[in-house]
Amino acid sequence: MINLTKPGAVIFTKDIARLAKFYEALLSMAVVHSEPDHTVLESPDMQLVMHGIPKHIADTFVITSPPERRTDTAIKLFFTVDDLAQARATAARLGGALNDQDREWEARGFRACDGHDPEGNVLQLRVSAP
């Protein structure tokens, strides 16, 4: 059952199934609802909704392989993971990427690394720093 009181985000996508699989594996989330135009993922802490971009808009652009990072967006989502090295491998296996380890940085009790999903949406992953 979907918990409507959790914080979350909606990610608009050309390929709902691919992006849902990416975030489900990367963030250890579960699919709690799916329809042709959207999929809802949930963890104990949050929800992510993969929502299809309308076809008439999706047809106006191409997602390259590897995807071009969409660095000109106003928002970058960040998520907590257990292990950055493992997340880096998972992201690469599923069509995204995480910057190399030498580009990780620390602040305010966490270690972070930027990357992107299979459609080029920028993201940041964090782990607790000792």
C-alpha positions in Angstrom: 0.0 0.0 0.0 1.2 3.5 -0.8 2.0 5.7 2.2 0.9 9.2 1.1 2.6 10.9 4.0 6.2 10.2 3.0 8.3 12.9 1.3 9.3 12.1 -2.3 9.9 13.3 -5.8 8.5 12.8 -9.3 11.0 12.2 -12.1 9.6 12.6 -15.6 10.9 10.0 -18.0 10.8 8.7 -21.5 11.3 5.1 -20.3 9.3 4.4 -17.1 10.4 0.8 -16.8 14.1 1.4 -17.3 14.3 4.4 -14.8 12.1 2.5 -12.2 14.5 -0.5 -12.4 17.5 1.8 -12.0 16.2 3.6 -8.9 14.7 0.4 -7.4 18.1 -1.3 -7.6 20.3 1.7 -6.8 18.3 2.8 -3.7 16.9 -0.6 -2.6 13.3 0.6 -3.2 10.2 -1.5 -3.9 7.6 -1.0 -6.6 4.3 -0.3 -4.7 2.2 0.8 -7.6 2.4 0.7 -11.4 0.3 1.9 -14.3 1.1 2.5 -17.9 1.9 6.2 -17.3 3.7 5.9 -13.9 5.4 3.7 -11.4 5.7 4.4 -7.7 8.8 3.3 -5.8 9.0 3.3 -2.0 11.5 2.9 0.7 11.0 3.2 4.5 11.9 6.9 4.1 10.5 8.2 0.8 8.7 7.7 -2.5 9.9 8.2 -6.0 7.4 8.4 -8.8 8.6 7.7 -12.4 6.1 9.5 -14.6 6.0 9.2 -18.3 6.6 12.2 -20.4 3.7 12.7 -22.9 4.6 11.1 -26.3 4.3 14.4 -28.2 7.0 15.9 -26.0 9.1 12.8 -25.6 9.3 12.5 -29.4 11.1 15.9 -29.5 14.3 14.8 -27.9 16.7 11.8 -27.9 18.4 10.2 -24.9 21.9 9.3 -26.0 23.9 6.2 -24.9 25.6 7.0 -22.6 23.2 9.8 -21.7 24.3 13.4 -21.7 24.1 14.8 -18.2 21.3 17.4 -17.8 23.5 19.8 -15.8 21.3 22.8 -16.6 18.5 21.8 -14.4 17.5 23.7 -11.3 17.3 20.6 -9.0 19.7 17.8 -8.1 18.2 15.1 -6.0 20.4 13.4 -3.4 19.9 10.0 -1.8 21.6 7.9 0.9 23.1 4.6 0.1 25.1 2.1 2.1 28.2 2.0 -0.1 29.4 4.4 -2.8 31.5 1.8 -4.6 28.6 -0.7 -4.8 26.3 2.1 -6.0 28.8 3.1 -8.6 28.8 -0.5 -10.0 25.0 -0.7 -9.9 24.6 2.6 -11.6 27.0 1.6 -14.4 25.3 -1.8 -14.9 21.9 -0.1 -15.3 22.9 2.7 -17.7 23.8 5.5 -15.3 27.1 6.6 -13.8 28.6 7.8 -10.6 31.8 9.9 -10.8 35.1 8.2 -10.0 36.1 7.7 -6.4 38.7 10.5 -6.7 35.8 13.0 -7.2 34.0 12.1 -3.9 34.0 14.7 -1.2 33.0 15.1 2.5 30.9 17.6 4.4 28.8 17.8 7.5 29.2 14.1 8.4 28.7 12.5 5.0 30.7 11.5 2.0 29.1 12.3 -1.4 29.5 11.7 -5.1 27.6 13.1 -8.1 26.4 11.1 -11.0 23.4 10.6 -13.3 20.7 8.2 -14.1 20.1 6.4 -17.5 18.3 9.5 -18.9 21.0 12.0 -17.8 19.2 13.4 -14.7 21.9 14.5 -12.3 21.9 13.0 -8.8 24.1 12.8 -5.8 24.6 9.8 -3.5 25.7 10.0 0.1 27.0 7.7 2.8 27.7 8.5 6.4 31.2 9.6 7.0 33.1 8.3 10.1 
